[in-house]
Amino acid sequence: MSRAANNQRTAAGRGVAFSSSPVLEVKLPTWRSRFVLFLLFAAFLALMARALWLQGMTTEFLQKQGANRYARTLELPATRGKITDRNGQVLASSVPVKAIWAIPDDVLQAPKEKLQKLAALLEMPESELRKKLDSDRQFVYLKRQVEAAVSEKIVALGIAGIETRKEYKRFYPEGEVMAHVVGFTNVEDIGQEGIELASEKNLAGKTGSRRVIKDRLGRIVEDIQAVREPHDGKDLTLSVDSKIQYIAFTHLKEAVEKHKAKAGGAVVLDAKTGEVLALVNLPTYNPNDRSVLTGAQLRNRVMTDTFEPGSTMKPFTVALALESGRVTPDTMIQTAPGVMTIGPAVIHDAHKQGALTVAQVIQKSSNIGTVKMALQMPPQEMWEMFTTVGFGQQPKFGFPGAVAGRLRNFKTWRPIEQATMSYGHGISVSLIQMARAYMIFARDGDLIPLTFQRSSETPKGHRVISEKTAKQMRLMMESVTEPGGTATQARVAGYRVAGKTGTAHKLEGGRYVNKYVGDFVGFAPVSNPRVIVAVMIDEPTAGGYYGGIVAAPVFAAITANVLRSLNVPPDSSITSIIPDNSVQESM
């Protein structure tokens, strides 16, 4: 053994440091190890500070975030109130359905065959389904308002991440017949048109909610609490009678098809209560299937469309002349030679009549006779009469879309404008405005508000003309439907009826064109008026266009059936009627 080896052994035995070996000696500076130790100490301090912050200062936030991973607030939908007609016939009700929603990441893990079946049940291409699922969101609706039978088949597929949610779908038993009255709701069950929109607040109710715990797969494992109980919407009883609505719809549809018209409208009012018994528009739509829906179908023309009423305005001018004492029913007015000039404008009668009594001016529908009475009165008087009955005023019966029409202030009237407005030109009204205005003739001179809800109370009105003037006007307007009048086709067997025809050119681009609106407004029975019926045919292109030809027969058919439906006793001994088409009313 060498001497060096002996020395190393001796050193080891004496406890010499291992690092004293020149081979194993550490040459790093001392401060470096101390720096690492300092960093470790600082890291521990930071972790302690963070732990204190999380546990002491942000406990509420962290608990909320944790709860969001397993706790959910579920909406409890309220059942929308039913809509019924005045006799309890259901017009709109809510049917329970399901909304199908998905957690995209989970659903995309399903086998292709199941996704194909899911797409088929949802009635969509598989590509569209995958497009919906290709989302960063954790929640997507696949389809709303799915029938219960279909949703059960979807659940039976057993696809992870597919869930259902209870909701309601509106069903309308009367379909297109009642569409413009009832309206419809959207996919969120919110009213969009008609009564559904007008009474949204009462019908909708208030949704409720509850807190639940869900597992990783979205299944409810525990109820925590009911946060808010749902409150169902209130049922609504309308003034509309579904039988009368069907009567009006059927006869209006026949007329529109017969005359190949662009559109039509009809409204039936209860003269005693102001209740709307029927409101019909064509074209219409089926609120249960709105997959193909146009603006023309949606338009509630009775409410939203205005037109120049033509000769249906004449009774108001004549009534004002009678009320002011300027004329009597027997006052003679010379209408020859059937032409009248006011400034550069010329007014014509459709037929030369010669001297007519005021009653005959209404019966024959003389423009010139009406104008001569109108020009005896200050413009302000006429304007006050028109506004009092509601023309140019926004209707106040709570129905969406109802328009005011157009009636300029009397201060801007020129003589020719006063003249033309007296027989229904230069003024625009809606059909329901005109129907309501005729109440002053059917109700002995007073005017009451309209309502779409069934009413048991006697409405309070305000007087517009005297009872004497109203009765005189009823007799004059009855003569319109008698031989020699302009609306003999408006007569109803067994009942005395009264009314007035109207025909007017349409305005397009500020100019009159060769397109017409024919209308008729009347009431029955004359001895004790019960119903007011107004009919409008827009742009008839076959079989004539005068109101006495296209609208009066519809009035007669509707009125006859409505009076019998309401069990109104006859007030006439007439057993047969032979139509007299020899007379047509003036423009």
MOLINGI-V400203 format. One record per backbone hydrogen bond with DSSP energy under -0.5 kcal/mol. CO is the residue of the C=O (numbers start at 1). NH is the residue of the N-H. If there is no record, write none. Layout:
CO_NH, CO_NH
This chain:
2_6, 3_7, 4_8, 5_9, 6_10, 7_11, 8_12, 9_13, 10_14, 11_16, 12_15, 17_20, 18_21, 21_25, 29_32, 29_33, 30_33, 30_34, 31_35, 32_36, 33_37, 34_38, 35_39, 36_40, 37_41, 38_42, 39_43, 40_44, 41_45, 42_46, 43_47, 44_48, 45_49, 46_50, 47_51, 48_52, 49_53, 50_54, 51_55, 52_56, 52_57, 53_57, 53_58, 58_62, 59_63, 60_64, 61_65, 62_66, 63_67, 64_68, 65_69, 66_69, 66_70, 67_70, 67_71, 70_214, 72_74, 72_212, 74_210, 75_77, 76_208, 79_233, 82_236, 83_91, 83_92, 84_238, 85_88, 89_85, 92_83, 93_171, 95_169, 97_167, 98_146, 99_101, 99_165, 100_142, 100_143, 101_163, 102_104, 102_140, 103_106, 103_107, 104_108, 106_109, 107_110, 111_115, 112_116, 113_117, 114_118, 115_119, 116_120, 117_121, 118_122, 119_124, 120_123, 125_129, 126_130, 127_131, 128_132, 129_133, 130_134, 133_135, 140_102, 143_100, 146_98, 147_151, 148_152, 149_153, 150_154, 151_155, 152_156, 153_157, 154_157, 155_158, 158_160, 159_162, 161_103, 161_163, 163_101, 165_99, 167_97, 169_95, 171_93, 171_173, 172_175, 174_177, 175_178, 178_181, 178_182, 179_183, 181_195, 182_196, 184_192, 184_193, 186_189, 190_186, 193_196, 193_197, 194_197, 194_198, 195_199, 197_200, 199_203, 200_204, 201_205, 202_234, 203_81, 206_231, 208_76, 209_227, 209_228, 210_74, 211_224, 211_225, 212_72, 213_221, 213_222, 215_218, 219_215, 222_213, 225_211, 225_227, 228_209, 230_232, 231_206, 236_84, 236_238, 237_454, 240_86, 240_242, 241_245, 242_246, 243_247, 244_248, 245_249, 246_250, 247_251, 248_252, 249_253, 250_254, 251_255, 252_256, 253_257, 254_258, 255_259, 256_261, 257_260, 259_541, 259_542, 263_538, 264_282, 265_536, 266_280, 267_534, 268_277, 268_278, 269_271, 269_532, 270_274, 274_451, 275_270, 275_277, 277_241, 278_268, 280_266, 282_264, 285_287, 286_289, 291_293, 294_298, 295_299, 299_301, 300_303, 300_304, 301_305, 302_432, 303_403, 307_309, 307_429, 309_312, 310_313, 311_314, 313_316, 313_317, 314_318, 315_319, 316_320, 317_321, 318_322, 319_323, 320_324, 321_326, 321_327, 322_325, 328_331, 329_359, 331_358, 333_335, 333_356, 335_338, 338_349, 340_347, 342_345, 345_342, 347_340, 354_335, 356_333, 357_361, 358_362, 359_363, 360_364, 361_365, 361_366, 363_486, 365_367, 365_586, 366_370, 367_371, 368_372, 369_373, 370_374, 371_375, 373_376, 374_377, 378_381, 378_382, 379_383, 380_384, 381_385, 382_386, 383_387, 384_388, 385_389, 386_391, 387_390, 390_393, 399_402, 404_392, 406_428, 409_412, 410_413, 414_418, 415_419, 416_420, 417_421, 418_422, 419_423, 420_423, 420_425, 421_424, 424_310, 428_406, 429_307, 430_434, 431_435, 432_436, 433_437, 434_438, 436_439, 437_440, 438_441, 438_442, 439_443, 440_445, 441_444, 443_446, 445_464, 445_465, 447_462, 451_276, 452_239, 452_240, 457_459, 459_461, 462_447, 466_470, 467_471, 468_472, 469_473, 470_474, 471_475, 472_476, 473_477, 474_478, 475_479, 476_480, 477_481, 477_499, 478_481, 479_482, 480_487, 482_485, 487_490, 488_491, 492_495, 494_571, 494_572, 495_492, 495_497, 496_525, 496_526, 498_523, 500_521, 502_519, 504_517, 506_513, 508_511, 511_508, 513_506, 513_515, 515_506, 516_539, 517_504, 518_537, 519_502, 520_535, 521_500, 522_533, 523_498, 524_530, 524_531, 525_528, 526_529, 530_271, 530_272, 531_524, 532_269, 533_522, 534_267, 535_520, 536_265, 536_538, 537_518, 537_539, 538_262, 538_263, 546_549, 546_550, 547_551, 547_552, 551_555, 552_556, 553_557, 554_558, 555_559, 556_560, 557_561, 558_562, 559_563, 560_564, 561_565, 562_566, 563_568, 564_567, 567_569, 574_494, 577_579, 579_581
